[in-house]
Amino acid sequence: MSSEPRGAEAALPALSTAEHTRLRRATSAVGQLVRFTWLEVQCCLFPLAIFAGLTASAVVELPIPRYDALLIYAVGVTALFWVLRLETGREVAVIGAFHLIGLALEIFKVHVGSWSYPDDGVLRVGGVPLYSGFMYAAVGSYLCQAFRRFDLRVSHFPVLPTTLLAAAAYANFYTQHWLPDARWLVAAGFVAVLWRSRVAFTVGRSRYRMPLSLSFVLIGFFLWVAENAGTFLGAWRYPGQLEIWEMVHTGKWGSWALLVSLSFVLVAAVKMREGRFYGEPGATPAVRAD
């Protein structure tokens, strides 16, 4: 009898132990990436719902002004998340607070001509449709969902300095119209005070850690991408986009990264109260500030 391998066995040489190890690691990495992506999609349920409303309202003829319809829709989505227990009462309160903070910023920015809302809507304050605050609320919702779905825990978090810097970042959005723009100074302050801060998160059975300040930058990038999509759908428009749409300036990436810090501080206050900010998942740590 012939001892030569036949068919697939002849085409596939035996893998060495090292090759088996590399293949196993590559397969595991791809699996983790898929799990991470799926968790991120779940964390983005509220933002995705808001963008679904923006898209639908841009192509469907509505019986009421578009911006008013978006407000009713966003309130309904928020209520649905609470009824389905996708977000707790405390989390909805934090999201509502960030909605009001964002709405105040929108009123000011529209007043000074930074951007505008070109479509129709009766439910406005200072020329700003009330639905606009929900785009800021979506950031708060994402952070609340991330704490739950990734089992986020933070170490070495300096509460008071971070809170003061977050307030300074928010104030700078107003004062930069009369005083020198201090965003880079504030950003440097964040890097300094959060130098030791790490955020730990779970994907599958693995636990990972990354610098907290880096997470602000990454979230800011995806918010800049979302802003490009939002302006394309006519959610609002910058002066240079009134005649024809153009990409939002990359400088807005940094602005979003700074604004994320304020949302994070608000969510952190809730998670500290729940005992789910420090320590490890499953533990009930004492609330402490490093």
WOHU-V124222 format. One record per run of one state. SS is the DSSP state (@ for helix, = for strand, . for the rest). FROM is the first residue (numbers start at 1). LEN is the number of residues. If there is no record, write none. Layout:
# WOHU-V124222
ss: (SS & SS)
from: (FROM & FROM)
len: (LEN & LEN)
This chain:
# WOHU-V124222
ss: (. & @ & . & @ & . & @ & . & @ & . & @ & . & = & . & = & . & = & @ & . & = & . & @ & . & @ & . & = & . & = & @ & . & = & @ & . & @ & .)
from: (1 & 8 & 12 & 17 & 44 & 45 & 60 & 66 & 84 & 89 & 112 & 115 & 117 & 124 & 126 & 128 & 130 & 150 & 153 & 156 & 159 & 176 & 183 & 194 & 198 & 204 & 206 & 212 & 233 & 237 & 239 & 242 & 251 & 275)
len: (7 & 4 & 5 & 27 & 1 & 15 & 6 & 18 & 5 & 23 & 3 & 2 & 7 & 2 & 2 & 2 & 20 & 3 & 3 & 3 & 17 & 7 & 11 & 4 & 6 & 2 & 6 & 21 & 4 & 2 & 3 & 9 & 24 & 16)
